[in-house]
Amino acid sequence: MVYQKMLGIIDATTYKKEIEDLTVNRSLAAVPFAGRYRLIDFTLSNMVNSEIDSVAIFPKYQYRSLMDHIGSGKQWDLNRKKDGLFFFPSPHLHDQYDEFGSFRQFSDHIDYFLRSGQEYAVISNSYTVCNIDYKKVLVRHLEVGCDITQVTHDGKPLQMYLMSTKLLVELIHDYNQSGYLTLAELITDDRHNLVKCDYEHNDYVAIIDSIQSYFKHSLEMLKPEVWQQVFLKNRPILTKVKDEPPTKYEKNARVKNSMIANGCIIDGTVENSIIFRAVHIGKDTVIKNGIIMQKTQIKDSCILENVILDKDVKVARGVQLVGSSQSPAILRKGTLQGELMNS
């Protein structure tokens, strides 16, 4: 079979109130995950690893952090003269059609689709963690003779779709007349004549759309059987590279079943936790089931269990913060916790 080129479209417009504590200052696509990544890294890497070299990102809310992370797309080899990476922010911040795959949003940038030479298009959300080869999806799409193929996991749609670019352009042009305002409306309606097919993805999938799902799936990354399905040598998850020194473990450091990024200083106990870059953990501090994001500083003699600490949090000496697996305790970005609040 002659390989057909694909276009990549990432819908990063989604807002989920259920994860608002982590999206006050960033879009859902830019939420940090697994120690050194952002959620969009998984979607973007899947496309690049599938030989998609033209990717358009459609953001809507709080996308400055996302643009800072992605930059020119260099880390994904998308900073190129032909095709490459494109950002198309929505001009409709208060659009009533705020669902996945808004044809109205796509229509505002219709020239991008019309200029594209790729015969097929992959449309995906920005908050699903998995490692998928879209070339295999395309092969099945062509073999079965589908108009639209949706990727599923355990029979549930993942908001990942493949169709011809020609069909996508027609849907964008005709959304006012057809009555289908979003891709989601089209997929769930059976009154049209389009042939819809499912492609079942059998490996690990995590949909990050709430604090509970974020906490659960983050800690699942510590399981070897999960890690091995997501972080593949031949299909790497790429991200923005930052130069940090190795982590320093002081004489009192005790670390068990945890993921520790570069640049940290650890002088306490860390169990079953994910520690991002440049985190400082003081002497006699105990962290269990914790997600501690970049540049957070935790002083001596603290007890933190079932917690999510966003970037740049400062925790004073002796603070105890205990949540549960179903309702982890959260400190938002830049929070000062403990005696530091009164200093």
Residue pairs with C-beta under 8 A, 6 or more apart in sequence:
1 139
1 142
3 51
3 135
4 118
4 119
4 120
4 138
4 142
5 51
5 117
5 118
5 119
5 120
6 47
6 50
6 51
6 52
6 118
6 119
6 120
6 121
6 122
6 134
6 138
6 162
7 52
7 54
7 55
7 56
7 113
7 116
7 118
7 120
7 121
7 122
7 165
8 44
8 47
8 52
8 54
8 55
8 56
8 121
8 122
8 124
9 55
9 56
9 58
9 106
9 121
9 122
9 123
9 124
10 29
10 40
10 43
10 44
10 47
10 55
10 56
10 57
10 58
10 124
10 125
10 126
11 58
11 100
11 101
11 102
11 123
11 124
11 125
11 126
11 159
12 27
12 28
12 29
12 40
12 57
12 58
12 59
12 60
12 63
12 66
12 125
12 126
13 58
13 59
13 60
13 61
13 90
13 98
13 100
13 102
13 105
14 28
14 29
14 100
14 125
14 126
14 127
15 23
15 28
15 60
15 61
15 98
16 23
16 28
16 209
16 210
18 209
18 210
18 211
18 212
19 28
19 31
19 208
19 209
19 210
19 211
19 214
21 211
21 308
21 310
21 330
21 332
22 31
22 211
22 214
22 308
22 310
22 330
23 31
23 61
23 62
24 62
24 332
24 333
25 62
25 65
25 333
26 62
26 65
26 66
27 59
27 60
27 61
27 62
27 63
27 65
27 66
27 126
28 39
28 126
28 127
28 208
28 209
29 38
29 39
29 40
29 43
29 57
29 59
29 63
29 66
29 126
29 127
30 38
30 39
30 40
30 62
30 63
30 65
30 66
30 69
31 38
31 39
31 127
31 208
31 214
32 38
32 276
32 293
32 294
32 311
33 39
33 41
33 42
33 129
33 208
33 214
33 218
34 129
34 218
34 221
34 259
34 274
35 221
35 259
35 260
35 261
35 274
35 275
35 276
35 277
36 239
36 261
36 276
36 277
37 237
37 239
38 66
38 69
38 239
38 240
39 126
39 127
39 129
39 208
40 57
40 66
40 69
40 70
40 126
41 237
41 238
41 239
42 128
42 129
42 130
42 131
42 230
42 237
43 124
43 125
43 126
43 128
44 55
44 70
44 76
44 238
45 76
45 131
45 235
45 236
45 237
45 238
46 124
46 130
46 131
46 132
46 133
46 134
46 235
47 55
47 122
47 124
47 134
48 55
48 76
48 77
48 78
48 238
49 133
49 235
49 236
50 122
50 132
50 133
50 134
50 135
51 135
52 122
52 134
53 77
53 78
53 80
53 83
53 84
54 83
54 84
54 86
54 116
54 118
55 73
55 76
55 78
55 84
55 85
55 86
56 86
56 87
56 88
56 109
56 112
57 66
57 70
57 85
57 86
57 87
57 88
57 126
58 88
58 89
58 90
58 105
58 106
58 109
59 66
59 67
59 87
59 88
59 89
59 90
60 89
60 90
60 93
60 105
61 93
63 87
63 89
67 87
69 240
70 85
70 87
70 240
71 240
72 78
72 79
72 85
73 79
73 84
73 85
75 238
75 239
75 240
75 241
76 85
76 238
78 84
78 85
79 85
86 112
88 105
88 108
88 109
88 112
90 102
90 105
90 108
91 108
92 104
92 105
92 108
95 102
95 104
95 105
97 104
97 181
97 182
99 181
99 182
99 184
99 185
100 125
100 159
100 182
100 183
100 184
101 123
101 159
101 161
101 182
101 183
101 184
102 181
102 182
102 183
103 171
103 172
103 175
103 180
103 181
103 182
103 183
104 175
104 181
106 113
106 168
106 172
107 172
107 173
107 175
110 169
110 172
110 173
113 121
113 165
113 168
113 169
113 172
114 169
116 165
118 165
119 164
119 165
119 166
120 138
120 141
120 162
120 163
120 164
120 165
121 162
121 163
121 164
121 165
121 168
122 134
122 137
122 160
122 161
122 162
123 160
123 161
123 162
123 163
123 168
123 183
124 159
124 160
124 161
125 158
125 159
125 160
127 207
127 208
127 209
128 158
128 159
128 160
128 205
128 206
128 207
128 208
129 204
129 205
129 206
129 207
129 208
129 217
129 230
130 153
130 158
130 201
130 203
130 204
130 205
130 206
130 230
131 203
131 204
131 229
131 230
131 231
131 232
131 235
131 237
132 151
132 160
132 201
132 203
133 235
134 162
136 199
137 149
137 151
137 162
137 199
138 162
140 146
140 149
140 197
140 199
141 149
141 162
141 197
141 199
144 197
145 195
146 195
146 196
146 197
147 163
147 164
147 167
147 194
147 195
147 196
148 161
148 162
148 163
148 167
148 186
148 187
148 194
148 195
148 196
148 197
149 161
149 162
149 163
149 196
149 197
149 198
149 199
150 157
150 158
150 160
150 161
150 187
150 196
150 197
150 198
150 199
151 157
151 158
151 160
151 161
151 162
151 198
151 199
151 200
151 201
152 158
152 198
152 199
152 200
152 201
153 200
153 201
153 202
153 205
155 198
155 200
157 187
158 201
158 205
158 207
159 184
161 183
161 187
162 199
167 194
171 178
171 180
171 183
171 186
175 181
179 185
180 186
180 189
186 192
186 194
187 196
203 229
203 230
204 226
204 229
204 230
206 213
206 217
206 220
207 213
208 214
208 217
211 308
211 328
211 330
212 326
212 327
214 291
214 308
215 291
215 306
215 308
215 325
215 328
216 325
218 274
218 291
219 272
219 274
219 289
219 291
220 226
221 227
221 230
221 259
221 274
222 257
222 258
222 259
222 272
222 274
230 237
231 237
242 262
242 277
244 261
244 262
244 263
244 277
244 278
245 262
245 263
246 262
246 263
247 260
247 261
247 262
247 263
247 264
247 265
247 266
248 264
248 265
248 266
249 255
249 266
250 265
250 266
250 267
250 283
251 267
252 267
252 268
252 283
252 284
253 266
253 267
253 268
253 269
253 270
254 268
254 269
254 270
255 266
255 269
255 270
255 271
256 270
256 271
256 272
257 271
257 272
258 270
258 271
258 272
258 273
258 274
258 275
259 273
259 274
259 275
260 266
260 270
260 275
261 275
261 276
261 277
261 278
261 279
261 294
262 277
262 278
263 277
263 278
263 279
264 275
264 277
264 278
264 279
264 280
264 281
265 279
265 280
265 281
266 275
266 279
266 281
267 281
267 282
267 283
267 285
267 300
268 281
268 282
268 283
268 284
268 285
268 286
268 287
268 298
268 300
268 302
269 285
269 286
269 287
270 281
270 287
270 290
271 286
271 287
271 288
271 289
272 288
272 289
273 287
273 288
273 289
273 290
273 291
273 292
274 290
274 291
274 292
275 281
275 287
275 290
275 292
276 292
276 293
276 294
276 296
276 311
277 294
277 295
278 294
278 295
279 292
279 293
279 294
279 295
279 296
279 297
279 298
280 296
280 297
280 298
281 287
281 292
281 298
282 298
282 299
282 300
282 301
282 302
282 317
283 300
283 301
284 300
284 301
285 298
285 299
285 300
285 301
285 302
285 303
285 304
286 302
286 303
286 304
286 305
287 298
287 302
287 304
287 305
287 307
288 304
288 305
288 306
289 305
289 306
289 307
289 325
289 328
290 304
290 305
290 306
290 307
290 308
290 309
291 307
291 308
291 309
291 328
292 298
292 307
292 309
293 308
293 309
293 310
293 311
293 313
293 333
294 311
294 312
295 311
295 312
296 309
296 310
296 311
296 312
296 313
296 314
296 315
297 313
297 314
297 315
298 304
298 309
298 315
299 315
299 316
299 317
299 318
299 319
299 338
300 317
300 318
301 317
301 318
302 315
302 317
302 318
302 319
302 320
302 321
303 319
303 320
303 321
303 322
304 315
304 319
304 320
304 321
304 322
304 329
305 321
305 322
305 323
306 322
306 323
306 324
306 325
306 328
306 329
307 321
307 322
307 323
307 328
307 329
307 330
307 331
308 328
308 329
308 330
308 331
309 315
309 330
309 331
309 335
310 330
310 331
310 332
310 333
310 334
310 335
311 333
311 334
312 333
312 334
313 331
313 332
313 333
313 334
313 335
313 336
313 337
314 335
314 336
314 337
314 340
315 321
315 331
315 337
315 338
315 340
316 336
316 337
316 338
316 339
316 340
316 341
317 338
317 339
318 338
319 337
319 338
321 329
321 331
321 337
322 329
323 329
323 330
331 337
